[in-house]
Amino acid sequence: MKLVAFDLDGTLLRGESVWEAIARGIGRLERVREMEEQIAPDQVAEITAAREESAEWYSSYTFDELLKHVPSMRVAPGVDEGFALLREHGFTIAVVSLTWEFAVEWFADRFGADYFVGTGLSPDGQITHFWPEDKAGWLAELARTLGVDMTDVAAVGDTRGDLPMLLAVGYPYWVAKAVPPELDGKVIHRPDGNIHVVAQNIVHSLGG
């Protein structure tokens, strides 16, 4: 069994985030941009409040109505080819994201991933929060279930929210331009990475 995990926003998707794309579709983009400018990635209370505010907006819509705004999002180059290559070589693929899980599920199905996780939102507005450190724990639990050692797992990310997951695996890949100090000398850097190229590297490193 071989396992690889991908972040969603900024890794498999480029340009707008899922949060932004949905906000644009329901007329809330200006508010989301305002919150993005004000909230730092490590401000748990502020992020919690932003998620709660978003959940209130979403309460006027079904998930299917909200998901109408995500198919036009810009997909990273090489995603379909890269996922096809990984499946061909027997890899199990997971999409591990901090964004809303109903959208993560949609993209996991679109790309052909086997597993997915994100911030849960129930139809009655209850939020199951998912944080950066949860990425590492969730992936480690999946690896244990599949009988894979974390030193043999690959993960691909692009922001500080991916650091716990990337530091927990044996084959971390970084597709943003600047590598954070925590990953210096520990990560395979593919700036603005074509996912097909990243997948080829993973297949070569972990065996076909």
Backbone bond lengths (Angstrom), bond angles and torsions (degrees), N, CA, C in turn:
res aa  C-N    CA-C-N  psi(-1)  N-CA   C-N-CA  omega(-1)  CA-C   N-CA-C  phi
1 M - - - 1.458 - - 1.524 109.53 -
2 K 1.337 116.30 133.61 1.465 122.15 178.41 1.519 108.14 -125.80
3 L 1.338 116.69 138.52 1.457 121.47 -170.88 1.527 110.64 -130.76
4 V 1.342 115.62 134.85 1.462 121.40 175.00 1.518 108.70 -136.99
5 A 1.334 116.34 139.14 1.464 122.22 -179.23 1.517 109.93 -119.79
6 F 1.319 116.32 138.48 1.456 122.62 178.44 1.526 110.12 -121.64
7 D 1.323 115.97 135.27 1.455 120.95 163.69 1.525 107.99 -67.38
8 L 1.343 117.51 164.01 1.465 120.55 -179.18 1.526 111.67 -102.21
9 D 1.334 118.34 -73.79 1.465 121.37 -177.90 1.528 110.78 -61.46
10 G 1.333 116.59 125.24 1.456 121.19 177.37 1.513 114.40 85.02
11 T 1.326 117.02 -15.25 1.463 121.95 179.81 1.524 110.32 -109.45
12 L 1.325 116.53 -64.75 1.466 120.51 175.27 1.526 111.50 -87.74
13 L 1.329 116.46 -20.87 1.460 122.37 175.68 1.521 108.52 -118.58
14 R 1.320 116.15 147.30 1.464 120.94 178.82 1.532 108.75 -126.68
15 G 1.317 116.44 154.26 1.457 119.78 -177.68 1.521 110.02 86.82
16 E 1.316 117.48 -131.79 1.456 121.12 -178.47 1.521 111.76 -62.02
17 S 1.332 114.93 147.32 1.458 120.54 172.29 1.523 109.91 -81.27
18 V 1.320 116.08 167.72 1.458 121.16 175.66 1.532 110.11 -57.34
19 W 1.321 116.63 -45.54 1.469 122.13 179.23 1.532 110.12 -55.76
20 E 1.337 116.00 -45.72 1.457 120.39 -179.66 1.523 112.06 -67.90
21 A 1.316 117.32 -41.94 1.466 120.47 -177.55 1.527 111.28 -63.02
22 I 1.328 116.45 -43.65 1.461 119.24 177.79 1.526 110.17 -66.79
23 A 1.335 116.33 -42.13 1.467 119.85 179.23 1.524 111.23 -60.41
24 R 1.308 117.16 -40.76 1.468 120.05 177.09 1.535 110.24 -59.64
25 G 1.333 115.52 -42.97 1.452 119.78 -176.86 1.511 114.32 -67.00
26 I 1.345 117.03 -27.54 1.468 119.85 -177.95 1.528 111.93 -109.16
27 G 1.324 116.34 13.91 1.468 120.09 174.64 1.516 115.11 77.08
28 R 1.334 117.80 28.06 1.463 121.28 -178.09 1.534 112.71 -120.44
29 L 1.325 117.40 14.47 1.460 119.33 -174.07 1.527 112.43 -63.34
30 E 1.321 117.34 -40.27 1.464 119.61 -179.69 1.521 111.09 -59.33
31 R 1.328 116.95 -41.84 1.461 121.00 178.93 1.522 111.22 -66.22
32 V 1.321 117.43 -41.20 1.460 120.57 178.75 1.529 110.41 -63.85
33 R 1.313 117.15 -43.66 1.471 120.19 178.78 1.533 110.23 -61.35
34 E 1.318 116.56 -38.69 1.460 121.02 177.96 1.525 110.43 -61.84
35 M 1.332 116.59 -45.52 1.463 120.03 179.69 1.524 111.14 -65.99
36 E 1.315 117.27 -38.20 1.464 120.35 179.55 1.521 111.59 -61.90
37 E 1.323 116.60 -35.88 1.465 120.69 179.32 1.521 111.78 -71.65
38 Q 1.314 116.61 -29.77 1.464 120.81 -173.17 1.523 113.80 -91.78
39 I 1.341 117.67 -23.76 1.462 121.13 -170.70 1.521 111.01 -105.85
40 A 1.323 116.38 126.86 1.463 121.97 175.09 1.530 109.20 -84.35
41 P 1.345 116.96 153.39 1.476 119.94 -176.17 1.520 115.08 -59.74
42 D 1.348 117.78 -21.39 1.462 119.85 -176.84 1.532 112.98 -99.89
43 Q 1.328 117.70 7.96 1.457 121.21 -178.40 1.536 109.86 -90.34
44 V 1.314 115.17 87.93 1.457 121.01 -172.63 1.524 111.55 -62.12
45 A 1.326 117.97 -46.39 1.461 120.67 -177.38 1.523 110.82 -62.26
46 E 1.321 116.63 -41.56 1.461 120.78 -178.86 1.528 111.59 -68.86
47 I 1.327 116.37 -40.34 1.468 119.86 177.96 1.530 109.83 -66.03
48 T 1.331 116.50 -40.33 1.458 120.25 176.87 1.527 110.61 -58.41
49 A 1.329 116.29 -44.73 1.463 120.21 179.55 1.527 111.27 -64.07
50 A 1.331 116.94 -39.24 1.466 120.64 179.04 1.520 110.77 -65.01
51 R 1.319 116.89 -40.68 1.461 119.97 177.43 1.526 110.82 -64.26
52 E 1.324 116.02 -40.92 1.462 119.69 179.74 1.525 110.78 -64.54
53 E 1.333 116.62 -40.76 1.467 119.52 177.73 1.529 110.50 -63.31
54 S 1.314 116.44 -42.74 1.466 120.34 178.72 1.521 110.92 -62.58
55 A 1.326 116.55 -41.49 1.465 120.06 179.62 1.522 110.97 -60.63
56 E 1.322 116.74 -34.79 1.466 120.03 176.78 1.530 110.52 -64.24
57 W 1.340 117.15 -41.84 1.473 119.48 176.86 1.530 110.35 -60.47
58 Y 1.333 114.87 -45.15 1.456 120.28 -173.38 1.529 112.26 -67.22
59 S 1.333 116.91 -19.80 1.459 120.26 -175.95 1.526 112.80 -62.50
60 S 1.334 116.40 -17.49 1.464 120.71 178.89 1.527 112.40 -85.51
61 Y 1.331 116.33 -1.67 1.467 120.91 -174.43 1.521 110.14 -131.48
62 T 1.318 116.27 158.06 1.457 120.65 167.46 1.532 108.37 -83.82
63 F 1.325 116.53 163.02 1.466 119.14 176.43 1.529 110.81 -60.28
64 D 1.326 116.37 -39.08 1.467 118.96 179.22 1.525 111.13 -61.25
65 E 1.311 117.48 -38.29 1.461 120.52 177.80 1.523 111.34 -66.43
66 L 1.328 117.52 -39.69 1.467 120.92 177.79 1.523 111.11 -68.05
67 L 1.341 116.30 -36.35 1.463 119.99 -177.49 1.524 113.10 -72.18
68 K 1.316 117.49 -12.84 1.464 119.61 176.37 1.520 112.03 -62.08
69 H 1.337 117.36 -17.10 1.459 121.47 -175.70 1.531 113.52 -95.53
70 V 1.337 117.87 -0.29 1.466 118.78 -177.07 1.531 115.62 -102.15
71 P 1.347 121.16 -22.35 1.474 118.55 -177.54 1.526 114.51 -61.90
72 S 1.330 117.79 -24.27 1.464 120.51 -178.62 1.527 112.81 -86.83
73 M 1.330 118.07 0.45 1.463 120.50 179.82 1.524 110.43 -64.75
74 R 1.333 114.96 151.70 1.466 120.54 -175.97 1.533 110.28 -80.69
75 V 1.304 115.25 119.06 1.463 121.67 179.63 1.533 109.00 -86.84
76 A 1.320 116.22 142.70 1.465 120.94 178.36 1.529 110.04 -60.79
77 P 1.323 117.79 150.41 1.463 119.26 178.44 1.526 111.43 -62.82
78 G 1.322 115.10 138.72 1.454 120.50 171.96 1.509 116.48 81.99
79 V 1.338 118.07 9.47 1.473 118.57 -177.10 1.527 111.33 -64.76
80 D 1.309 117.57 -51.40 1.462 119.71 -177.36 1.528 111.49 -61.60
81 E 1.323 116.14 -43.99 1.467 119.99 179.26 1.528 110.92 -65.96
82 G 1.335 115.72 -40.79 1.460 119.81 -179.24 1.516 112.78 -65.46
83 F 1.333 116.70 -43.60 1.462 119.98 178.81 1.527 110.91 -66.42
84 A 1.329 116.37 -38.79 1.465 119.57 177.90 1.527 110.85 -62.05
85 L 1.329 116.45 -40.89 1.462 120.85 178.64 1.526 111.10 -64.02
86 L 1.327 116.84 -43.98 1.454 120.55 -179.86 1.527 111.21 -63.45
87 R 1.324 116.44 -43.71 1.465 119.22 177.94 1.526 111.09 -63.32
88 E 1.329 116.02 -39.57 1.465 120.37 179.10 1.519 111.86 -59.13
89 H 1.337 115.45 -32.32 1.463 120.23 -178.06 1.531 112.54 -98.60
90 G 1.326 116.37 16.65 1.451 120.13 170.32 1.510 116.45 82.82
91 F 1.322 118.06 18.30 1.457 120.73 179.92 1.526 111.04 -82.69
92 T 1.320 115.27 140.53 1.456 122.01 165.71 1.521 107.36 -88.20
93 I 1.337 117.24 133.75 1.462 121.93 -173.22 1.522 109.77 -117.64
94 A 1.336 115.81 133.08 1.461 121.88 176.71 1.524 110.08 -123.73
95 V 1.325 116.32 143.44 1.465 122.16 171.68 1.526 106.79 -108.68
96 V 1.335 115.78 118.25 1.466 122.45 -172.37 1.526 107.78 -120.52
97 S 1.328 116.88 109.63 1.461 120.98 -170.39 1.516 111.46 -136.58
98 L 1.334 115.78 155.42 1.457 120.98 173.99 1.521 112.12 -87.87
99 T 1.321 117.47 -13.40 1.457 120.29 -176.72 1.525 111.24 -76.39
100 W 1.317 116.31 -178.13 1.464 121.46 -173.83 1.529 111.91 -61.99
101 E 1.319 115.50 130.13 1.459 120.17 -172.87 1.529 112.22 -65.98
102 F 1.341 118.53 -30.05 1.459 118.39 179.40 1.520 110.93 -63.58
103 A 1.351 117.33 -31.20 1.463 120.76 175.92 1.529 111.08 -80.15
104 V 1.334 117.45 -36.20 1.466 120.48 176.45 1.524 109.68 -60.54
105 E 1.334 116.35 -42.15 1.465 120.44 178.48 1.530 110.42 -60.65
106 W 1.332 117.28 -41.52 1.463 120.79 -179.09 1.532 110.18 -61.38
107 F 1.332 116.62 -45.20 1.458 119.28 -178.99 1.528 111.81 -73.25
108 A 1.332 117.96 -33.87 1.462 119.91 176.12 1.521 110.02 -60.69
109 D 1.327 116.63 -41.36 1.455 120.76 176.82 1.526 110.89 -67.48
110 R 1.325 116.18 -41.77 1.473 121.13 179.66 1.522 111.68 -60.66
111 F 1.340 117.07 -41.35 1.460 120.72 -176.48 1.526 113.15 -89.15
112 G 1.319 117.67 -15.86 1.457 120.63 -178.91 1.514 113.80 86.80
113 A 1.344 117.25 33.92 1.466 120.82 175.95 1.527 109.73 -80.19
114 D 1.322 115.10 156.76 1.460 120.76 -177.94 1.524 112.88 -89.60
115 Y 1.324 117.17 -31.80 1.457 122.34 -177.42 1.524 108.75 -136.80
116 F 1.321 115.39 158.05 1.459 120.07 177.76 1.521 109.04 -154.51
117 V 1.329 115.34 159.06 1.462 121.22 174.93 1.528 108.43 -157.88
118 G 1.311 115.40 151.94 1.458 121.67 177.24 1.518 109.44 -166.61
119 T 1.317 116.25 -166.17 1.461 121.54 176.82 1.522 108.84 -78.16
120 G 1.314 116.29 119.00 1.455 120.54 -174.67 1.522 112.57 -77.39
121 L 1.309 115.59 145.19 1.466 122.20 174.55 1.523 107.35 -139.46
122 S 1.326 116.31 117.67 1.458 120.29 179.81 1.530 109.39 -83.89
123 P 1.328 117.09 161.00 1.472 120.02 179.28 1.526 113.56 -57.41
124 D 1.353 117.06 -24.92 1.468 118.98 179.33 1.529 112.44 -92.61
125 G 1.343 116.65 10.19 1.458 120.53 172.44 1.515 115.99 93.10
126 Q 1.330 117.97 3.29 1.465 120.35 178.84 1.528 110.27 -75.99
127 I 1.337 116.17 134.12 1.462 122.23 -176.68 1.531 109.99 -104.79
128 T 1.332 116.14 132.15 1.466 121.91 170.00 1.519 106.34 -107.36
129 H 1.317 115.21 99.81 1.466 119.97 -171.36 1.528 111.20 -68.73
130 F 1.317 114.83 144.82 1.465 123.13 178.15 1.524 106.71 -131.97
131 W 1.346 115.68 124.95 1.462 121.88 -171.60 1.531 110.49 -118.01
132 P 1.343 117.19 168.05 1.468 119.47 -178.52 1.523 114.14 -52.49
133 E 1.336 117.11 -43.70 1.472 118.81 -179.47 1.523 111.57 -66.62
134 D 1.342 116.69 -24.90 1.465 119.86 178.07 1.524 111.69 -68.99
135 K 1.334 116.35 -26.12 1.471 119.11 178.19 1.525 110.49 -59.16
136 A 1.326 115.76 -46.30 1.468 120.00 -179.00 1.522 110.86 -65.46
137 G 1.332 117.14 -44.43 1.455 120.63 -178.69 1.523 112.54 -65.17
138 W 1.332 116.09 -42.36 1.466 120.09 179.72 1.526 110.48 -64.14
139 L 1.342 116.31 -44.18 1.461 119.72 -178.77 1.522 110.87 -66.95
140 A 1.337 117.32 -38.66 1.464 120.54 178.30 1.525 110.97 -63.30
141 E 1.334 117.09 -39.58 1.461 120.86 178.32 1.525 110.79 -66.36
142 L 1.342 116.64 -41.65 1.465 119.99 177.00 1.523 110.27 -62.17
143 A 1.326 116.81 -43.55 1.464 120.37 179.36 1.529 110.87 -60.72
144 R 1.330 117.34 -42.49 1.465 120.60 178.00 1.527 110.61 -61.58
145 T 1.325 115.91 -43.01 1.462 120.34 179.98 1.528 111.18 -61.21
146 L 1.323 115.98 -37.78 1.462 121.22 -177.79 1.526 112.64 -86.62
147 G 1.324 116.83 -7.11 1.461 120.47 -179.31 1.514 113.34 76.55
148 V 1.326 116.89 33.23 1.463 121.69 -179.51 1.524 109.26 -112.87
149 D 1.326 116.94 132.22 1.461 120.84 174.78 1.520 109.18 -74.62
150 M 1.331 117.44 139.84 1.462 120.34 -177.68 1.534 112.54 -62.09
151 T 1.314 117.61 -22.42 1.466 119.73 176.66 1.518 111.56 -70.25
152 D 1.334 116.43 -14.46 1.468 121.22 178.67 1.530 112.26 -105.99
153 V 1.333 116.84 12.41 1.461 121.91 -179.73 1.519 109.58 -101.64
154 A 1.344 116.90 140.89 1.459 122.77 173.57 1.519 109.38 -105.94
155 A 1.328 116.81 146.70 1.456 121.54 176.44 1.521 108.70 -142.71
156 V 1.328 115.98 147.21 1.461 122.25 -174.72 1.520 108.98 -128.72
157 G 1.343 116.84 127.70 1.459 120.24 -179.23 1.513 112.56 -150.32
158 D 1.340 114.94 -177.52 1.469 118.61 -174.38 1.519 114.22 -148.96
159 T 1.349 119.54 -5.01 1.463 120.49 -178.66 1.525 110.04 -134.54
160 R 1.334 115.21 171.70 1.458 120.07 -179.34 1.530 111.41 -62.94
161 G 1.321 116.85 -24.19 1.452 119.36 176.34 1.515 113.77 -64.98
162 D 1.348 115.96 -15.87 1.465 120.68 179.17 1.533 112.44 -93.49
163 L 1.330 117.42 -7.44 1.468 119.74 -173.42 1.533 113.43 -57.59
164 P 1.342 119.77 -47.54 1.475 117.65 -179.64 1.522 112.48 -56.71
165 M 1.326 116.58 -41.56 1.469 120.37 179.76 1.525 110.92 -66.71
166 L 1.317 116.88 -44.51 1.463 120.33 -177.14 1.525 111.74 -67.40
167 L 1.327 116.36 -36.60 1.463 119.80 179.77 1.527 112.11 -73.46
168 A 1.332 116.73 -14.69 1.469 120.48 -177.22 1.523 113.60 -91.14
169 V 1.349 117.27 -11.91 1.467 119.92 -174.79 1.525 111.10 -108.05
170 G 1.320 114.61 165.78 1.456 119.78 -179.49 1.514 114.10 -82.01
171 Y 1.349 116.37 -22.28 1.461 120.89 -176.02 1.532 110.05 -131.36
172 P 1.351 116.81 80.92 1.463 119.91 179.94 1.531 111.25 -88.51
173 Y 1.329 115.11 138.31 1.469 122.03 177.92 1.527 108.96 -122.31
174 W 1.338 115.36 140.32 1.463 121.88 -178.06 1.527 108.11 -124.32
175 V 1.371 116.63 123.05 1.461 119.64 -174.91 1.531 113.15 -109.10
176 A 1.327 118.55 3.23 1.466 121.01 173.35 1.531 109.29 -86.03
177 K 1.319 116.06 172.47 1.466 119.45 -173.95 1.522 112.47 -73.38
178 A 1.338 117.32 -53.27 1.468 120.54 -175.01 1.520 110.36 -96.36
179 V 1.323 116.06 129.07 1.469 121.25 178.34 1.526 108.96 -85.18
180 P 1.331 119.25 126.78 1.462 120.67 178.75 1.524 111.34 -67.39
181 P 1.334 116.96 153.62 1.469 120.20 -176.99 1.524 113.59 -54.89
182 E 1.327 116.85 -35.22 1.471 120.27 -178.12 1.523 112.52 -61.35
183 L 1.341 116.31 -24.35 1.463 120.07 -177.29 1.524 112.72 -104.75
184 D 1.306 116.04 0.97 1.466 119.42 -176.99 1.528 110.46 -58.33
185 G 1.331 116.16 122.34 1.454 121.61 179.93 1.515 114.38 78.16
186 K 1.348 117.64 0.67 1.460 120.88 -177.03 1.516 113.04 -115.90
187 V 1.345 117.51 -6.93 1.450 120.87 -170.27 1.520 110.63 -124.47
188 I 1.325 116.00 150.74 1.464 121.43 172.83 1.515 106.77 -89.67
189 H 1.325 116.64 116.48 1.464 121.13 -170.96 1.524 110.67 -96.75
190 R 1.324 115.47 120.61 1.463 122.54 175.92 1.526 108.23 -129.36
191 P 1.356 117.97 77.08 1.463 120.60 -175.25 1.524 112.15 -57.96
192 D 1.337 115.31 133.65 1.472 121.94 -175.75 1.524 109.74 52.25
193 G 1.321 116.09 42.70 1.456 122.83 -167.36 1.503 115.56 -61.19
194 N 1.309 115.64 131.38 1.452 122.78 166.96 1.526 106.56 -71.12
195 I 1.326 117.93 122.35 1.461 121.44 -173.26 1.527 111.59 -66.78
196 H 1.310 117.27 -28.75 1.464 119.25 175.49 1.526 110.12 -64.39
197 V 1.331 116.76 -42.74 1.471 120.84 178.20 1.528 109.85 -64.54
198 V 1.338 116.74 -43.01 1.462 120.32 177.44 1.527 109.94 -60.16
199 A 1.331 116.99 -43.88 1.468 121.04 179.67 1.524 111.47 -62.60
200 Q 1.321 117.09 -40.38 1.462 120.40 177.38 1.523 110.46 -59.95
201 N 1.337 115.81 -41.75 1.454 120.21 179.11 1.514 111.31 -65.60
202 I 1.321 117.08 -39.67 1.472 121.25 179.36 1.520 110.30 -65.08
203 V 1.333 116.58 -44.45 1.477 120.70 178.48 1.520 110.01 -60.68
204 H 1.324 116.24 -42.55 1.474 119.89 -179.89 1.524 110.68 -65.07
205 S 1.359 116.70 -40.24 1.462 120.53 -175.73 1.523 112.91 -74.55
206 L 1.333 116.49 -38.80 1.453 120.50 -175.23 1.518 113.71 -101.01
207 G 1.310 116.03 -2.81 1.456 119.53 174.94 1.502 112.73 92.59
208 G 1.324 114.86 143.31 1.460 120.99 179.88 1.491 111.18 -92.42
